[in-house]
């Protein structure tokens, strides 16, 4: 038989059946040095498939806000357009037109009062950077026109924001005026904002659906404060970070005025790859009007024979998920998005009710509406904490339900949070409740916290 002699000599036969894998089965995989030679396509595929199997299951990742499931035709849209470069408007004019359609649809959804502008972005992080840059530039132009100093810009926001706001301030030399949270008060209001505004304030940020508890700040109250200041001659714009809530509030809470219905709101960012239900990474930045985007930030360039106007931090990037966003708008429409969001809300309410009825947990609640998620914490005084429950749940059942402490000054508060997206149905919520109860029973028997090495595996952030 072929290979017998080589095995006898301790050599690796080259004709192993395909089911045993390829060269990496016995030699290991490329890790540090560029491989000298390649491998069959099926082997490279299997290598990646086996590596990814060691990751967590996205379907059980209740930490992430990012979409982890799309229906087959939507996935085909993505697959069939992975080779299409979004930035190449000259060669792909219909792609550019579809981007503009999405911008106009979102402007309509957010009640823009007239003709507006915006852009697709690489998630809300790029949208935040661009929106904040526009605010800084507008402030700078106003100060220069008045002959005033422009060296000390500041931005006001709460500690309920995504870390990208701190990044913007550090990268673009803006003083962050952060508002600390408090126990039982995890969003900001006008009273928090007012003492931090001065003539160097380029804008105020309010969050629609925080990553910590899913609630919104008092956006209407902040708008009133800024309106009063505007009447006195100081124009401070309001930016809405609607990364998560921008695809929830219009459908679940349509009467809540948080968008361009409020006079101070000049720009809104939203993540299509969150509750917009598209795979990562797609975000959007929408301005109230064309005048809110300073012309100096728009670049006109001749690319492949045609002059394009661009307002981006990235250049070449795939068009596939942007086209998938348009697919979702056409596929669902307002009524469809509303039905999906209402289903998520019902399932999150069911999960919340079951957790409370177990007697082990209490909810982190607020009077304001909430994203479809459950934020909860242990009651009583068990010999373990939320980090232990999260670790035990991950170890035994594969659920990724994060445990984390709140930002300053509420850092002594520890909570868990489960997102209830489209892939978590009623049966999945019921299974999760049972698995959480089982994890608690195991911890009851232990009578103590998990060892340090197990606690280190717990996801300790609110997720993205």
Secondary structure, DSSP 4 states (H G I P E B T S, - for coil): -TTHHHHHTTPPPS---GGG-STHHHH----SS--SS---HHHHHHHHHHHHHTS--GGGB-S--S-----HHHHHHHHHTTT-BTT-TTT-HHHHHHHHHHHHHHHHHTT-SS---EEEESSHHHHHHHHHHHHHHHHHHHHHHTT---S--EEEEETTS-THHHHHHHHTT-EEEEEP-BTTB-S--HHHHHTT--TTEEEEEEEBS-TTTSBB--HHHHHHHHHHHHHTT----EEEE-TTGGGTHHHH-TT---STTSTTEEEEEEETTTTT---SS-EEEEESSGGGS-GGG-EEEEETTEEEEE--S--S-BSHHHHHHHHHHHHHHHHHHHHHHHHHHHHHHHHHHHHHHTTSEEE---SS-B-SEEEEEE-S--SS-HHHHHHHHHHHH--B-EEEEPSTT-TT-EEEEEE--TT--HHHHHHHHHHHHHHHHHHHHHTSPPPHHHHTTS--S---
